[in-house]
Amino acid sequence: MSIAPFGVTIDAHDAAAVASFWAGALGRSVADGASETQAAVEADPGIPGSRLGFRQVPEDKKVKNRMHFDFVNPDFDAELERLTGLGATKLAEANPGFRYATLADPEGNEFDVIAG
């Protein structure tokens, strides 16, 4: 026997708001029943384990994430503009042999966008 990934769950103050950001970023839908306390972004049927869940927690995010998403996009500058338009904040940009930027979602969860 083994386990199979179902998805990833992220802590949030407002689960529905953060799910809405990620649904827009990923071009997916927020699952029915979303609320401030729990919400989910529907999985991509072609990507097992791609469901994103969000659960309300009382504490603030205090330190850098120990895990983060990496995304790649061929139109790097346009994608950064689109994501910041959805509510992301650009934290840093680097070009150490490949260009990437670190962003944060509306509640401060970091993720990277790689030029590709």
Secondary structure, 3 states (H helix, E strand, C coil): CCCCCCEEEEEECCHHHHHHHHHHHHCCCECCCCCCCEEEECCCCCCCCCEEEEEECCCCCCCCCCCCEEEEECCHHHHHHHHHHHCCEEEEEECCCCCEEEEECCCCCEEEEEEC
